[in-house]
Amino acid sequence: MRFVFGFFLKRLPREGIKSLSAPALVLALVFLINLLGGFRAWQVDEYNDVMENYPIISEVGDSLGTEKDGIYIDAKHLNVFTDPEAIFTLQPYIESVLLRRPLVILEVFGETAEIPLIGITSPEADGIGPDSEIKLVFYQGFDQEILRRTARVCLISPDLTHLPQNGVLEVAAKSMYGGGGIVLEGFDYARETLTVVGIVEGAENLVYMPFWIASEMGQESDKQPPYTERLTALLSNNSQLNRYKESAWRTFLPMSFLAGSRPYTLTIYDSMFYDLTETIMQNIFIIDLITPYIYYMSIAAGVVASFLITRRRKPEFAIMLSIGVKREAIFAGVLLEQALMGIIGTALGCVAFTLTWGYVFIRRPLVFFACYLVGSAFAALRAAGTDVLKILREKE
């Protein structure tokens, strides 16, 4: 057996270009299988990124869903988003609720004024984003998280910086909507002392404060339950989007009908999310569909490569069999030849891919090499099954 293996190993260099054809074919296919794996991994990362980071926002609007700002949203519908202990709640599915409620400051340190006092939970609640001209600049030690709490604080526009005394703004405010859109006379003003924690750049005659403080002041002034004129929620986990929709359908929409004269719609901005995920999933599906055929090609490559090298060597195998070499030894020798060429081609393919992309997959080339050996085994069986008498007659 050792003699046979030595014979086959020494014969490979003598085959010259024929011996290089098989590793070259394996190299190309291994590079391709790694390329497919890399593209699939990239698509999976893209999918996970979209699922984790793409913002899916839902917003309450009027009965037609055309107006999102300046509508009176009552406490019942507000609690669906803000109260985790409510009978009907969407709290388990949302990361944050962006609320906005305006009041009118009618008095500042005893002086008459008409300054919008707006309660928000985050800048996005009032349309303040990266592309907005308005920016919130917090003093050192504060950030926008303070707007999500019930701290007695505020941010003022630059033109109002002369109003605070020792960093404190004293206001008397009344709800803009009083009894559901009509300012009622005869109610007391809600008075509050607010610590100024920042500036509202790009705005004039404006004060921002945490929503719940504005809501409490409005409730105190007009004796109305807490409400907001704008409500936007951000989904916490995109994988729960369908459950969020089902829960909203069961809880929010029926309540809108119960509200009588105040029907609302809930718009979920998820069309772009679905477009992205659908495209990514289609790409992954196509890659998964193609990959098995590459492995089938590796089996065929093993058969073809082995056949090209062994097809003219039948007399050689016949002589070996006639002098007593067992068929098992010939099978093992041919398979060893192909295994070595497969290992060389697989290694070179992995090296080429690593030099090109900076990483390499291990499992895919191993599966490919195993399939290649299966194909080589068919050709090795054919070589080991050489008919000695038939070959000798052909020689005669």
C-alpha positions in Angstrom: 0.0 0.0 0.0 2.9 2.4 0.8 4.4 1.7 -2.6 1.1 2.4 -4.3 0.6 5.7 -2.4 4.2 6.7 -3.2 3.7 5.9 -6.9 0.5 8.1 -7.1 2.1 11.0 -5.2 5.2 11.0 -7.4 3.1 10.9 -10.5 1.2 14.1 -9.8 4.1 16.4 -10.7 4.6 14.6 -14.0 1.0 15.4 -15.0 2.0 19.0 -15.2 -0.8 21.3 -16.4 -3.4 18.5 -16.0 -2.6 18.4 -12.3 -3.2 22.1 -12.0 -6.6 22.1 -13.7 -8.4 20.5 -10.8 -7.0 22.8 -8.1 -7.8 25.8 -10.3 -11.4 24.7 -10.7 -11.7 24.0 -7.0 -10.2 27.4 -6.2 -12.8 29.2 -8.3 -15.7 27.4 -6.8 -14.5 27.8 -3.2 -14.1 31.5 -3.9 -17.6 31.6 -5.2 -19.1 29.7 -2.3 -17.3 32.0 0.1 -18.6 35.0 -1.8 -22.2 33.8 -1.5 -21.6 33.2 2.2 -20.2 36.7 2.6 -23.1 38.3 0.8 -25.6 36.3 2.9 -23.9 37.3 6.2 -24.0 40.9 5.1 -27.7 40.6 4.3 -28.4 39.0 7.7 -26.5 41.8 9.4 -28.6 44.3 7.4 -31.8 42.6 8.4 -30.8 42.5 12.1 -29.8 46.2 11.9 -33.2 47.1 10.4 -35.0 45.0 13.0 -33.1 46.6 15.9 -32.6 50.2 14.8 -35.1 51.2 12.1 -37.6 53.6 13.8 -41.2 52.6 13.4 -43.4 55.4 14.5 -47.1 55.4 15.1 -49.1 58.6 15.4 -52.6 59.5 16.5 -54.6 61.6 14.0 -58.1 62.8 13.4 -60.9 60.5 12.1 -59.6 60.8 8.6 -55.9 60.4 9.6 -55.0 63.6 7.8 -54.4 65.9 10.8 -51.8 64.9 13.4 -51.2 68.3 15.0 -53.5 70.5 16.9 -56.1 67.8 17.7 -57.5 67.3 21.2 -56.6 63.7 22.3 -58.5 62.8 25.5 -57.3 61.0 28.5 -58.8 57.6 27.5 -56.7 57.4 24.4 -53.7 58.9 26.0 -53.7 56.2 28.7 -53.5 53.5 26.1 -50.0 54.7 25.4 -48.9 56.0 28.8 -50.4 53.8 31.5 -48.9 50.3 31.8 -51.7 49.3 34.2 -54.6 50.3 32.0 -57.0 47.6 31.0 -56.1 48.3 27.3 -52.5 49.4 26.9 -49.8 49.4 24.2 -47.0 50.0 26.7 -45.4 46.6 26.3 -44.6 47.3 22.7 -43.4 50.9 22.7 -40.1 52.5 23.7 -41.3 56.0 24.2 -44.3 58.2 23.8 -43.8 61.6 22.4 -46.4 64.0 23.7 -47.2 67.7 23.1 -49.6 70.0 24.9 -49.7 73.8 24.6 -50.7 76.3 27.3 -50.8 80.0 27.1 -48.8 81.9 29.7 -51.0 84.8 30.7 -48.8 86.1 33.4 -45.0 86.1 34.0 -43.9 87.6 37.4 -47.2 89.5 37.5 -46.8 91.0 34.0 -49.3 90.1 31.2 -47.8 88.0 28.5 -48.9 85.7 25.7 -46.2 83.0 25.5 -46.9 79.5 24.3 -45.9 77.1 27.0 -45.5 73.6 25.4 -45.2 70.4 27.2 -43.2 67.7 25.4 -41.4 64.4 26.3 -38.6 64.7 23.7 -37.6 67.2 21.0 -39.1 64.8 18.3 -42.5 65.4 19.9 -42.5 68.9 18.5 -40.9 68.0 15.2 -37.4 68.9 16.3 -35.0 66.7 14.5 -31.6 66.8 12.8 -33.1 68.7 9.9 -35.1 71.2 12.0 -34.1 74.8 12.4 -35.1 74.6 16.1 -32.6 73.0 18.4 -32.6 72.4 22.2 -29.4 73.4 23.9 -29.2 72.1 27.5 -27.1 73.6 30.2 -24.3 71.5 31.6 -25.6 68.6 33.7 -28.9 68.3 31.8 -30.0 66.5 28.7 -33.3 65.7 26.9 -34.1 62.8 29.3 -35.2 65.4 31.8 -38.2 66.1 29.5 -39.4 62.6 30.1 -39.6 63.1 33.8 -41.8 65.3 36.0 -39.1 67.7 37.0 -40.2 71.3 37.3 -37.9 72.6 34.5 -38.1 74.4 31.3 -36.2 75.6 28.2 -36.8 79.1 26.9 -36.2 80.9 23.6 -33.3 83.4 23.5 -35.7 86.4 23.5 -37.1 85.4 26.9 -33.8 85.0 28.7 -34.4 88.3 30.5 -37.5 86.9 32.3 -36.0 84.3 34.7 -34.8 85.5 38.1 -31.8 83.6 39.5 -32.5 80.9 36.9 -36.2 80.5 37.9 -39.2 81.3 35.7 -42.5 81.9 37.5 -45.6 81.6 35.3 -49.3 81.6 35.5 -50.9 79.6 32.6 -54.2 78.5 31.2 -55.0 75.6 28.9 -55.5 76.7 25.3 -58.3 74.1 24.9 -60.2 74.5 28.1 -63.4 72.5 27.6 -62.4 70.5 24.6 -61.4 73.4 22.3 -63.2 76.3 23.9 -61.5 78.4 26.5 -63.7 78.7 29.5 -63.9 81.8 31.6 -63.9 81.8 35.4 -61.2 79.2 36.0 -58.1 79.9 38.1 -54.7 80.1 36.5 -52.3 77.3 37.2 -49.2 78.7 38.7 -45.8 77.1 38.5 -42.1 77.8 39.3 -39.8 76.4 36.7 -36.0 76.1 36.7 -34.5 77.0 33.4 -32.2 74.2 32.1 -31.6 75.3 28.5 -32.3 77.4 25.5 -34.6 76.8 22.5 -32.5 78.0 19.6 -34.2 79.1 16.4 -37.5 80.0 18.1 -39.0 83.1 19.5 -41.5 83.6 22.3 -41.6 80.0 23.3 -41.2 77.9 26.5 -40.7 74.1 26.6 -41.3 71.9 29.6 -42.0 68.2 30.5 -45.4 67.2 29.1 -46.8 66.0 32.4 -46.1 69.3 34.1 -48.0 71.1 31.3 -50.7 68.5 31.6 -51.0 69.1 35.4 -51.1 72.8 34.9 -53.8 72.5 32.2 -55.9 70.2 34.4 -55.6 72.6 37.3 -56.6 75.6 35.2 -59.5 74.2 33.2 -60.5 71.2 35.4 -60.1 68.8 32.4 -58.4 65.4 32.6 -54.8 65.2 31.2 -54.7 65.3 27.4 -52.4 66.1 24.5 -52.8 67.7 21.2 -50.2 65.5 19.6 -49.3 61.9 20.3 -46.5 59.9 18.7 -45.1 56.5 19.9 -41.9 54.7 18.9 -42.0 50.9 18.7 -39.4 49.3 21.1 -39.0 46.0 19.1 -39.7 45.8 15.4 -40.2 42.1 15.6 -43.3 42.8 17.6 -44.9 45.0 15.0 -47.6 42.5 14.1 -48.5 42.0 17.8 -48.5 45.8 18.2 -51.0 46.1 15.3 -53.2 43.4 16.7 -53.2 45.0 20.1 -53.9 48.4 18.7 -56.8 47.0 16.7 -58.3 45.4 19.7 -57.8 48.3 22.1 -57.2 51.6 20.4 -59.6 51.6 17.5 -62.7 50.3 19.5 -62.0 53.0 22.1 -62.1 55.7 19.4 -65.7 54.7 18.6 -66.5 54.8 22.3 -65.2 58.4 22.4 -68.3 59.5 20.6 -67.6 62.9 19.0 -63.8 62.3 19.1 -62.9 59.5 16.8 -59.2 59.0 16.1 -57.0 57.0 13.8 -53.6 55.4 14.5 -51.2 55.7 11.6 -48.2 53.3 11.7 -45.3 54.4 9.4 -44.0 51.0 8.5 -44.1 50.8 4.7 -40.4 51.6 4.3 -39.6 49.0 7.0 -41.5 46.3 5.1 -39.8 47.3 1.8 -36.4 47.0 3.4 -37.0 43.7 5.1 -38.8 42.2 2.1 -35.8 43.1 -0.2 -33.3 41.6 2.3 -35.3 38.4 2.7 -35.6 38.0 -1.0 -31.8 38.3 -1.4 -31.2 35.7 1.4 -33.8 33.4 -0.2 -32.0 33.6 -3.6 -28.6 32.9 -2.0 -30.0 29.9 -0.1 -31.5 28.7 -3.3 -28.2 29.0 -5.3 -25.9 27.6 -2.6 -26.9 23.9 -2.9 -26.3 24.0 -6.6 -22.7 25.1 -5.9 -22.3 22.0 -3.8 -23.8 19.9 -6.6 -21.2 21.5 -8.9 -18.4 20.5 -6.5 -19.5 16.9 -6.8 -19.5 17.2 -10.6 -16.1 19.0 -10.4 -14.7 16.0 -8.5 -16.0 13.6 -11.1 -14.8 15.6 -14.1 -11.4 16.4 -12.6 -10.8 12.7 -11.7 -12.0 11.5 -15.1 -9.7 13.9 -17.0 -6.7 12.6 -15.1 -7.5 8.9 -15.1 -9.2 8.4 -18.5 -5.9 7.7 -20.3 -4.4 5.7 -17.5 -6.4 2.5 -17.9 -3.4 0.5 -19.2 -1.5 1.7 -16.2 -4.2 0.5 -13.8 -4.5 -2.8 -15.8 -0.7 -3.5 -15.3 -0.9 -2.7 -11.6 -3.8 -5.1 -11.2 -2.0 -7.8 -13.2 1.1 -7.7 -10.9 -1.1 -8.1 -7.9 -2.0 -4.6 -6.7 -5.5 -4.8 -5.1 -8.3 -2.8 -6.5 -8.8 -1.2 -3.0 -5.2 0.2 -3.3 -5.9 1.7 -6.7 -9.1 3.3 -5.4 -7.3 4.7 -2.4 -4.4 6.0 -4.6 -6.7 7.8 -7.1 -8.8 9.2 -4.2 -5.6 10.4 -2.5 -4.5 12.2 -5.7 -7.9 14.0 -5.9 -7.9 14.8 -2.2 -4.5 16.5 -2.4 -5.6 18.5 -5.4 -8.9 19.4 -3.7 -7.0 20.5 -0.5 -4.7 22.7 -2.6 -7.6 24.2 -4.5 -9.7 24.7 -1.3 -6.8 26.3 0.6 -5.9 28.6 -2.3 -9.6 29.6 -2.7 -9.8 30.5 1.0 -6.5 32.4 0.9 -7.7 34.4 -2.2 -11.0 35.2 -0.5 -9.2 36.3 2.7 -6.9 38.6 0.8 -9.8 40.1 -1.0 -12.4 40.4 1.7 -10.4 40.2 4.9 -12.2 37.1 6.3 -13.2 33.6 5.3 -15.8 31.0 6.1 -14.8 27.6 7.4 -17.9 25.5 7.2 -18.7 26.3 3.5 -15.3 25.3 2.1 -15.3 22.1 4.3 -18.8 21.1 2.9 -17.6 21.9 -0.6 -14.4 19.8 -0.1 -16.5 16.9 1.2 -18.8 17.1 -1.8 -15.7 17.2 -4.1 -14.4 14.0 -2.5 -17.7 12.3 -3.1 -17.4 13.1 -6.8 -13.8 12.0 -6.9 -14.8 8.7 -5.3 -17.0 7.9 -8.3 -14.1 8.3 -10.6 -11.8 6.4 -8.3 -14.3 3.5 -8.3 -14.3 3.6 -12.1 -10.5 3.4 -12.1 -10.4 0.6 -9.6 -12.9 -1.3 -11.7 -10.7 -1.5 -14.8 -11.1 -4.7 -16.8 -7.6 -6.1 -17.2 -8.4 -8.6 -20.0 -10.3 -6.0 -22.0 -7.4 -3.5 -21.8 -4.8 -6.1 -22.8 -6.9 -7.2 -25.8 -7.1 -3.6 -26.9 -3.3 -3.3 -26.7 -2.9 -6.4 -28.8 
